[in-house]
Each structure stands twice: as structure tokens, then as C-alpha cells.
Amino acid sequence: MEIVLYVLLAALPLTFLTLSIYSVLHRFRAGQSKKSVLIRHFVTVGAVCSLMGILAFAASAAPETATDAAETVVTENTGLTKGLIALSAALSMGISGIGAGIAIAAGAPAAIAATSENPASFAKSMILVALGEAIAIYGLVISIMILGKF
């Protein structure tokens, strides 16, 4: 039964998302409005994400022997375990830094433009830029929590 769940966890998202992208392109060519097509696509992506969460929850509800084995692997702190912990901390910090950079790259020029047109909007604009910076801080906190597993 577990093998079926793992195969579904791998195959279903790829299948549904590929079909959804094909559907988006087909509907664009058919002349439907972009807004309705994209809304339908995002609903499909949300449904796939929900389905994957349910399947992942079902796969994690395995017998206790699997959780006992996982606990012994984590408590052994082998070289592989330490390497994966360091890799996950680096990925959480790196990806959140990239996301923060994208958010600031989009928000800062808009904040500068809004401030040049109306100097009273400086505080509101800086709040939006600070929200982008908060993404990197959240990634840093998560990476520190992950590194606490050493």
C-alpha cells in the first residue's frame, strides 16, 4: 500500500500540472480571456497541492515500526544525516534570500516612484519593502532551527 502512495505522490502532480499547462495553452489559443484561464489554472494547482497534502499525510500514517526506524536514523547523527541537515539549512536560507531579492527588486523601484510623486507615501512604501526583507529573516530563523538538530 505504501508503494502505491509513493507512486501517486510522484506521478499525480506531474500529470495534473502538465495537463493544466496544456489546457491553459489550448484555451489561450481558442481565444478565451486570460483572466478566466489563469483563475482556472490556479484553482487546479491549488487542488493538486491539496491532494498532495492529503496523500502525504496518508503516507506518513505508516505503522510505528517505520517511525521507530526514522527516529534511530535521526538520533545516530551519521555523516549523511549531518550533511542533509546542513543542506536543508542552506536551501532554506538560500531560497528565502532569492525570494526576498525578487520581492525587493519589485517593491523598491515602486516605492521610489511613489515617494517621488508623493513624499507623504514614504512610510507606506517602506513597509512594503520591509515585508520583502522579512522573507529572508524567516528563512534565517528556519535555518537556525534546522541547525539546532546537530
Residue frames relative to the residue before (quaternion, step in Angstrom):
aa qw qx qy qz dx dy dz
M 1.0000 0.0000 0.0000 0.0000 0.00 0.00 0.00
E 0.6423 0.5315 -0.3343 0.4395 3.60 1.01 -0.78
I 0.6282 0.5457 -0.3435 0.4355 3.56 1.00 -0.77
V 0.6298 0.5271 -0.3317 0.4642 3.57 1.02 -0.78
L 0.6594 0.5024 -0.3167 0.4609 3.60 0.94 -0.84
Y 0.6701 0.4904 -0.3112 0.4622 3.59 0.94 -0.81
V 0.6252 0.5119 -0.3413 0.4803 3.59 1.05 -0.67
L 0.6472 0.5037 -0.3183 0.4755 3.59 1.01 -0.78
L 0.6312 0.5354 -0.3335 0.4513 3.59 1.03 -0.76
A 0.7074 0.4359 -0.2641 0.4897 3.58 1.09 -0.60
A 0.7601 0.4351 -0.2182 0.4304 3.59 0.83 -0.98
L 0.6596 0.5550 -0.3311 0.3838 3.60 0.87 -0.86
P 0.6914 0.4613 -0.3401 0.4398 3.65 0.70 -0.81
L 0.6441 0.5182 -0.3333 0.4533 3.57 0.96 -0.77
T 0.6625 0.5085 -0.3084 0.4555 3.57 0.94 -0.86
F 0.7097 0.4634 -0.2759 0.4533 3.57 0.75 -1.03
L 0.6853 0.4796 -0.3041 0.4558 3.58 0.90 -0.82
T 0.6156 0.5249 -0.3468 0.4746 3.58 1.08 -0.65
L 0.6710 0.4819 -0.2978 0.4784 3.58 0.92 -0.87
S 0.6364 0.5284 -0.3335 0.4522 3.58 1.04 -0.71
I 0.6582 0.4887 -0.3141 0.4788 3.59 0.96 -0.81
Y 0.6215 0.5234 -0.3364 0.4760 3.58 1.03 -0.76
S 0.6524 0.5153 -0.3114 0.4602 3.58 0.98 -0.86
V 0.6288 0.5318 -0.3347 0.4580 3.60 1.00 -0.80
L 0.6849 0.4777 -0.2916 0.4667 3.57 0.84 -0.95
H 0.6474 0.5172 -0.3218 0.4580 3.59 0.98 -0.80
R 0.6865 0.4750 -0.2903 0.4678 3.61 0.93 -0.84
F 0.5903 0.5431 -0.3707 0.4680 3.60 1.11 -0.59
R 0.6819 0.4833 -0.2881 0.4674 3.56 0.90 -0.90
A 0.6532 0.5143 -0.3144 0.4582 3.59 1.12 -0.62
G 0.5685 -0.6468 0.3613 0.3577 3.58 1.26 -0.14
Q 0.4104 0.6923 -0.5003 0.3193 3.61 1.16 0.28
S 0.6018 -0.5761 0.4036 0.3782 3.56 -1.19 0.50
K 0.5710 -0.6279 0.4159 0.3266 3.53 -1.06 0.80
K 0.6292 0.5590 -0.3418 0.4180 3.55 1.01 -0.78
S 0.6974 0.4585 -0.2885 0.4693 3.61 0.81 -0.91
V 0.6369 0.5228 -0.3316 0.4595 3.58 1.04 -0.73
L 0.6896 0.4734 -0.2875 0.4666 3.59 0.90 -0.88
I 0.6054 0.5342 -0.3569 0.4699 3.59 1.06 -0.65
R 0.6527 0.5012 -0.3130 0.4742 3.57 0.93 -0.86
H 0.6419 0.5235 -0.3220 0.4585 3.59 1.01 -0.80
F 0.6839 0.4780 -0.2994 0.4627 3.60 0.88 -0.89
V 0.6048 0.5283 -0.3565 0.4774 3.60 1.09 -0.61
T 0.6424 0.5147 -0.3179 0.4705 3.58 0.99 -0.81
V 0.6547 0.4977 -0.3155 0.4735 3.58 0.91 -0.86
G 0.6463 0.5128 -0.3185 0.4668 3.61 0.98 -0.77
A 0.6512 0.5024 -0.3187 0.4711 3.57 0.99 -0.78
V 0.6427 0.5082 -0.3255 0.4719 3.59 0.99 -0.77
C 0.6493 0.5066 -0.3224 0.4666 3.59 0.95 -0.80
S 0.6407 0.5093 -0.3220 0.4759 3.60 0.99 -0.76
L 0.6520 0.5093 -0.3099 0.4684 3.56 0.94 -0.88
M 0.6634 0.4964 -0.3134 0.4640 3.57 0.95 -0.81
G 0.6213 0.5318 -0.3422 0.4626 3.58 1.05 -0.65
I 0.6507 0.5024 -0.3122 0.4762 3.56 1.00 -0.82
L 0.6717 0.4861 -0.3031 0.4697 3.59 0.93 -0.84
A 0.6419 0.5079 -0.3325 0.4684 3.59 1.00 -0.71
F 0.6302 0.5176 -0.3313 0.4745 3.57 1.05 -0.72
A 0.6583 0.4962 -0.3107 0.4733 3.57 0.99 -0.80
A 0.6615 0.4971 -0.3149 0.4649 3.59 1.00 -0.72
S 0.6701 0.4933 -0.3120 0.4586 3.58 1.07 -0.63
A 0.6175 0.5391 -0.3466 0.4559 3.60 1.23 -0.29
A 0.2071 0.7952 -0.5319 0.2047 3.56 0.93 0.99
P 0.6851 -0.4589 0.3381 0.4536 3.60 -1.21 0.13
E 0.6550 -0.5582 0.3495 0.3704 3.56 -1.20 0.49
T 0.5460 0.6159 -0.4159 0.3868 3.60 1.11 -0.39
A 0.6414 0.5144 -0.3300 0.4639 3.58 1.04 -0.68
T 0.6665 0.4798 -0.3180 0.4738 3.61 0.96 -0.75
D 0.6134 0.5296 -0.3579 0.4638 3.61 1.05 -0.63
A 0.6489 0.5064 -0.3175 0.4709 3.58 0.98 -0.80
A 0.6493 0.5092 -0.3219 0.4643 3.59 0.99 -0.78
E 0.6433 0.5188 -0.3307 0.4556 3.60 0.99 -0.74
T 0.6597 0.4925 -0.3276 0.4636 3.59 0.96 -0.73
V 0.6280 0.5247 -0.3474 0.4579 3.61 1.04 -0.66
V 0.6815 0.4834 -0.2956 0.4632 3.58 0.92 -0.87
T 0.7063 0.4634 -0.2846 0.4532 3.60 0.93 -0.77
E 0.5669 0.6058 -0.3958 0.3936 3.62 1.15 -0.31
N 0.1430 -0.8244 0.5269 0.1495 3.62 1.11 -0.70
T 0.1163 0.7915 -0.5806 0.1511 3.53 0.66 1.13
G 0.7047 -0.4463 0.3269 0.4443 3.55 -1.28 0.08
L 0.6383 0.5260 -0.3261 0.4578 3.57 1.04 -0.78
T 0.6484 0.5185 -0.3217 0.4552 3.58 0.96 -0.83
K 0.6685 0.4878 -0.3039 0.4721 3.58 0.92 -0.87
G 0.6427 0.5289 -0.3218 0.4513 3.56 1.03 -0.76
L 0.6732 0.4833 -0.2982 0.4735 3.58 0.97 -0.85
I 0.6152 0.5277 -0.3503 0.4694 3.59 1.07 -0.66
A 0.6686 0.4869 -0.3007 0.4748 3.59 0.92 -0.87
L 0.6437 0.5209 -0.3211 0.4596 3.59 1.00 -0.79
S 0.6734 0.4829 -0.3107 0.4657 3.59 0.92 -0.83
A 0.6278 0.5141 -0.3434 0.4730 3.61 1.04 -0.66
A 0.6595 0.5011 -0.3116 0.4656 3.58 0.97 -0.83
L 0.6550 0.5073 -0.3171 0.4616 3.59 0.97 -0.80
S 0.6578 0.5025 -0.3321 0.4522 3.60 0.91 -0.81
M 0.6788 0.4681 -0.2987 0.4805 3.59 0.97 -0.77
G 0.6807 0.5076 -0.2983 0.4360 3.59 0.90 -0.90
I 0.6952 0.4679 -0.2844 0.4656 3.57 0.84 -0.93
S 0.6530 0.4855 -0.3316 0.4774 3.59 1.00 -0.71
G 0.6179 0.5343 -0.3461 0.4615 3.60 1.10 -0.60
I 0.6356 0.5093 -0.3221 0.4826 3.57 1.03 -0.78
G 0.6579 0.5075 -0.3081 0.4633 3.58 0.95 -0.86
A 0.6457 0.5056 -0.3182 0.4755 3.57 1.02 -0.78
G 0.6368 0.5281 -0.3299 0.4547 3.58 1.01 -0.76
I 0.6473 0.5047 -0.3191 0.4737 3.58 0.99 -0.81
A 0.6659 0.5039 -0.3098 0.4546 3.58 0.95 -0.89
I 0.6775 0.4738 -0.3004 0.4756 3.58 0.93 -0.82
A 0.6243 0.5428 -0.3408 0.4466 3.59 1.04 -0.73
A 0.6908 0.4408 -0.2802 0.5000 3.58 1.10 -0.60
G 0.7374 0.4629 -0.2382 0.4305 3.58 0.96 -0.85
A 0.6539 0.5558 -0.3294 0.3937 3.58 0.94 -0.82
P 0.6723 0.4652 -0.3366 0.4673 3.66 0.82 -0.74
A 0.6298 0.5162 -0.3392 0.4709 3.57 1.06 -0.68
A 0.6393 0.5182 -0.3276 0.4641 3.59 1.04 -0.74
I 0.6460 0.5091 -0.3215 0.4692 3.57 0.99 -0.79
A 0.6586 0.5041 -0.3113 0.4639 3.58 0.97 -0.84
A 0.6622 0.4973 -0.3141 0.4642 3.58 0.95 -0.84
T 0.6613 0.5020 -0.3100 0.4633 3.58 1.00 -0.77
S 0.6474 0.5109 -0.3341 0.4563 3.60 1.02 -0.68
E 0.6738 0.4696 -0.3011 0.4846 3.59 1.10 -0.59
N 0.7971 0.0229 0.0272 0.6029 3.56 1.01 -0.84
P 0.3074 -0.7938 0.4911 0.1850 3.63 -0.19 1.19
A 0.5894 0.5854 -0.3737 0.4126 3.62 1.15 -0.41
S 0.6606 0.5191 -0.3161 0.4407 3.62 1.18 -0.35
F 0.3300 0.7784 -0.4828 0.2283 3.59 1.28 0.24
A 0.6852 0.4955 -0.2997 0.4418 3.61 0.80 -0.97
K 0.6546 0.5070 -0.3151 0.4639 3.58 0.95 -0.84
S 0.6572 0.5153 -0.3071 0.4564 3.55 1.01 -0.81
M 0.6725 0.4963 -0.3028 0.4580 3.58 0.95 -0.82
I 0.5759 0.5651 -0.3814 0.4512 3.59 1.13 -0.50
L 0.6612 0.5015 -0.3089 0.4647 3.58 0.96 -0.83
V 0.6451 0.4948 -0.3231 0.4844 3.60 1.04 -0.71
A 0.6449 0.5234 -0.3188 0.4566 3.59 1.02 -0.77
L 0.6033 0.5473 -0.3639 0.4517 3.60 1.07 -0.58
G 0.6296 0.5172 -0.3294 0.4771 3.57 1.08 -0.66
E 0.6581 0.5004 -0.3079 0.4709 3.58 1.03 -0.77
A 0.5892 0.5923 -0.3656 0.4103 3.59 1.12 -0.59
I 0.5617 0.5975 -0.3929 0.4161 3.59 1.12 -0.53
A 0.6672 0.4878 -0.3001 0.4762 3.59 0.95 -0.84
I 0.6382 0.5207 -0.3335 0.4586 3.57 1.01 -0.73
Y 0.6335 0.5148 -0.3336 0.4715 3.60 1.00 -0.76
G 0.6406 0.5158 -0.3215 0.4692 3.59 1.00 -0.76
L 0.6322 0.5239 -0.3255 0.4689 3.58 1.04 -0.76
V 0.6526 0.5092 -0.3144 0.4647 3.58 0.94 -0.85
I 0.6604 0.4983 -0.3082 0.4696 3.58 0.93 -0.86
S 0.6632 0.4933 -0.3215 0.4621 3.61 0.93 -0.79
I 0.6202 0.5166 -0.3440 0.4798 3.61 1.06 -0.64
M 0.6455 0.5074 -0.3244 0.4697 3.59 1.01 -0.77
I 0.6450 0.5059 -0.3201 0.4749 3.58 1.02 -0.77
L 0.6776 0.4881 -0.2991 0.4617 3.60 0.92 -0.84
G 0.5491 0.6027 -0.3877 0.4300 3.57 1.26 -0.26
K 0.5753 0.6008 -0.3720 0.4119 3.60 1.25 -0.21
F 0.4803 0.6661 -0.4530 0.3471 3.61 1.23 -0.23
